[in-house]
Every structure is written in structure tokens, then in C-alpha cells.
């Protein structure tokens, strides 16, 4: 029986190979697994980046309790520059899309203009009240033919957070009203304050975390950004861009920056070690500051109005049409962005709602309030949100902004190049980015 | 000595005999139907192909098809935001790349980072393998320890190195400071950043190469060392005149593999760069070809151009392979 045992052994081998191949192929196509579990529950995937706060505020749990047949899974990618290419790839291929997907404001125009057809129209969804959302926020996510592809979650009214203890040591005023008055209306006055700080700066500290954060904070208040109304690029002559660049250059050349790169691990450490006295503080940053500085920073941080009122960042939730459970996903997206839900996110994470109706009812958590030295967080942010000028966003806002901060500003700040060289490098980069 | 390295030229096993279970001198019984014997012969002939088929199937699906698709994409304007809209460009993507400073910069960086990571890496690996080849207490422990960096993920290794090389408060600058030198901005200086990226590569791959060398060293016949020792050769001379020549094919192999790795270098510089890592620093000072490809394709959204970068990388690798083949042939002739 020698031969037949040899053959059967080979038969086993064939079977094994076939089974292996089959299982590998199955593994490749199994990204839809789990969307309907064995128990008949529907799993909704929510794709987000950074800390959106929906999960932290317990909204998923609450929704699951009210809808026993729904399970919610959040897929988080830490940084938007990694999240966004993935979102585009998923939308384009129609495979592996999340049922609900977050979109950052710097990408929203590109998504509206190029991916509009791949999203559900949430403007027409049941229970959505257009009037509940800020008008400009609503318009940002609406296509030319009136299809609203994303509902606003948070906006980024930008204040300045500062370390009261470091300011006191440097002999500067520490009262938030007084500081706001001192630099009101003019970022040059803020830079001048930085010069004063550096004269008597506590050892090992600088005035700001990075020149790029100053660029972004100033730019947040710009009426003219990188594009004009007709979608033409105007980044070279744009007044908003110029003002932001000039302020960033003064910071970079004036040795008042800790030269950290935002969202790097070393930047996180900078918070914990108290390396800088101020940081531009959009509402979503407040939660970040608390987390990264740790309990030791309680009562040391404070918050004042910035020289100009502006908006930096913010998020939308959309429902990709390629999703398997569009109806349920739409219901979830609508529910998550209701004013009362967003108020809960604010209470947990200080991310500021895009629904003005709740502004006078917003209460930050007692912990957050104490962390920022009992600053009137709601009043500050609501005031900024109301005064934020309306601005035109463009298709490649994110990529142009990144070219300016991570090439141009960084060259001047960290490589010792002149502002002219930095701007030239940024322009060259932008041309390459735009494929010109 | 030449006989021992002749294995590459030895004849392949006799045709049709590759299947392990051949009938052992047993004549097929006359009652066996002819279709069975035919089936059996077919089985023996076909099984080697069936065994290798899965690889080629997968290569076709995940290697060849993407390769051809990428080549086709590189001839079009293809944007990440709209894959259905393609415009025929011919070779324009390629001519644009060849005229772009960023491409040549990335090529140069890939080369310099490749050299400063591969050369020390292989030299250190050779030395370590030589040491491990001696009788050591707990040799398995040492060998496992050598492989540990290879087993750590790029992400965690890069994160640790990013902190070590941090501009303010990093350990490397602290060490430099303790001998009285000025701190170096490792990420934003051009040589500093390339050195830092290379150090991650060296740390991760040295042990792996050392184990390959060690395996080859253990195949070196012991009598060669004995006779060398009898002739009065010191350990260094033994290493120089016995080990290295015997290891030549292995060294060539590691050089090829490391060169391929260096050409495709991606994860380490991306993560070392942190935010906007695909730019490879403010002046693109450590942007490798792999990063440039990613930056073009997924940050800027120009998939057509990114495909062209991929194909140019392939051409560069083929060129290197050709050069390598020439060298290998030359080496064989020299003997």
C-alpha cells in the first residue's frame, strides 16, 4: 500500500493548499465582516480622526441603549493627514467605507466639490433642522446644487491659552481681561508681549510652542484666505495669508518659539514640561491641553480672547453612499449632531458646537473650568464664534496650508533661512502640490 | 576552496523526480487500468507546478497586476479625488519628474541614506556574526537578542528614535551637550536628519544580517580554520582570509537585499518626520523616493505622477540588479 499512501498524502497536501488559498482569498474580501453580527445586530462604523469627543461624551453608548439592534464602532486615525487620504481612497473604490465619516473643515470644500456624489444628502434627512446650525457651517458642506453632505459637529473658535504661572514669573499681567485688552485687534501687540516675555522668561521656556501655530491662529481670523469667490488661487496676494505669514516670521526670527512641531510626541512633552507660555487655543485644543499637560497643569492654564476672532478647524459628519446601512447611518449622524448631543460633547471635551441655539445653555465640565482657572470658557468661545468673519474656503486649503507651515515657516524657524527664502520655498511647494 | 562554493552550478535533480514518494522498485501490477497509470504519471509531472502555483497566483493578483496597472496609470493624469476621470498624457508624467528638483533631491537622499545605512550596517553585522561564531555561553540568548530589533515594529522603533533625537531634551543632544558640543537639530539639519534616519535602519536590520552571516559562517569547514591556525594566522587574519572569502556569495546576497530595502525606504523617515512626515523635513532633506511617491499620490493626490515615480523606482532597481549581476559574474570569473 506504499503508493496509495503516498498518493493520499499528496491529496492531503493539495487539499491543504487549496484550503489555504481559499482562506487567504476569503481573508482579503472580509472587510465587510461584522457589519451584521450573528445576533442580528447592525454594526455601524464611524470613521474619525483625532479626538472628536463623541465617544468620550458617551453618545455611542447612549444611542446603543436607545437602539438595541445597533452597535457602534469608532475607527480612529490619530492625524487627519493620514485619515483624509484613506477616506478618499475608500470613497473612490467604494470598498471598506465607514457608515459615518468625519471630514475636517480644511478638506470639506474638496470633498463637496469632488466627492459630493458619493455622499447622502443629509439636508433632506428626517429630523434635520437647517436653522439649528451656523449658516456658514451649513453652507460649507453644501454643494452648488444644494445637496448637504455633512452636518456640523464642532467649530474651532480660536482663543489664546496661556500659562498664568509663567506669565507671572516673567513679570507680565496675568488677568485674562487685561491681556485681551492689551493685544486686542493687533497680532503685533501679541508679538510685542512675546518680546517682553523673553526678556525675563523663566529658564527653559519660550513664549509660544511654534511659529506655525501663530500662523494658523492669525489665519483663522482672515477674511481672505487662499482662494477667491470664483475658486481662483490668491494665496500670493491674499491679505489674510500675508498678515499670518508676517506674524509667524516675527515669532520665528525673534527667538520666542519653542520650535516644536504641533502634534508631534515632542510637542506633547512640551505641554507636560511647561516649555511654552502660550498656545493658540481653538476649542478642540482645550481638551488636548488638559490631556497632555496632565493634572499638574490644573489652575495654571488660563484663557483669553485672541487679538482677532477666528475659526481654526472643526468637523462634519457625512454618510457615504457606498455604506451598507445608509438608513441607520443617516439616523445616527443626524442624532449625533443634534444640538443637545453637541452640548454633551462640549461638557466633556470642550469642543464647541456648530449649533448656536445651545450656546447660552453650554456648561463646561467643572474639571475643565477649574483647569483653566475658572475662565468663562463658554462666553469666550461663543463671543468668538459670533464674531468670526465669513471666509471663502478652497479646494486645496489643507495642502496649501501645510506647504506654508511645514515647509515655509519651518525653514525660517528651524533651518535659519530668511523669510524671503522661506516664502519662495513655500510657493514652489504649493505649485508642485497643485500640479502646476 | 573552489569546490565548496560550486553549489550554484550543480545540476538540478533528475527530471520528473521531484515528487517525494516515488514507487520504490515495485512494478505496476498488470491489472492496473491504463488510465490510472496515466493519472499517476500526470500526477508526478504536475504536482511540482501545483505546489508552486499558489505563489504565482498571488503574485499575479498582488504583484503583476498592480505593476501593470501602475504603469498604465503613470501615462495618465489620474487624481485621487476622481479615479474615473483619466486623461492620456503619454510620457508627460515622466518628463515632469525628470525636470523636477524634488525628484532628483529624493533620488539623491535615497542614495546617501542608503549608503550611510547599508555600509555600516553590513560591516557591524559581519563583526557581530564573527563574535557570535565563537563558542559562547548562552549563544541562543545572544542570537535571539540580535533578532529582537528586527522583530520590533517600524512604528515603535521610529517613535523611540524620534524622542532620542529630539531637538530639545532628547538623549542624543544631552550626550553631545555633556561633552561640551552644541545641540544639533537632528530633524531639520540635512546631514543630521539623514544620519538619524539611517540609525533607525541600522538598529533594526543589523541583527537580521548578522544572523544570515552567522549561518553562512557555520557552513565554513572547520579544517580551514585549523590549518590557518597551524600556519600561525591570528584571529583577525583568519577572519580576513578565511571567513570573508568564504562568505562572498552571502555578502553579495545581503548587499542586494539591503539595496532593495534602501531604495524602498519609507516607514522610518515618514515616522521620523512626524506631522507632515511625507515632506521629509522642511527642505525635503530626508525625503526618500518612497516618501516622495506617497506625498505625490496621497497628500497631493496626483496618482498618475506617483505611479510614474513607482516605475522609475522599478527601473532603478533593475539597473542595480544588472550591475549586481555583472559584479557577481566578474567575481566568479576571478576565481
Interface residues (C-beta under 8 A of the other chain):
Chain A: X2 X3 X5 X6 X7 X9 X10 X13 X14 X17 X20 X21 X24 X79 X81 X85 X88 X89 X92 X93 X110 X114 X115 X258 X259 X260 X261 X262 X263 X264 X265 X266 X269 X270 X273 X275 X399 X402 X405 X406 X407 X410 X411 X414 X415 X425 X428 X429 X432 X433 X435
Chain B: X19 X20 X21 X23 X24 X26 X40 X43 X47 X50 X51 X54 X57 X58 X80 X81 X82 X83 X100 X101 X102 X159 X162 X163 X166 X167 X168 X169 X170 X185 X187 X188 X189 X274 X275 X276 X278 X279 X282 X283 X298 X299 X300 X301 X302 X305
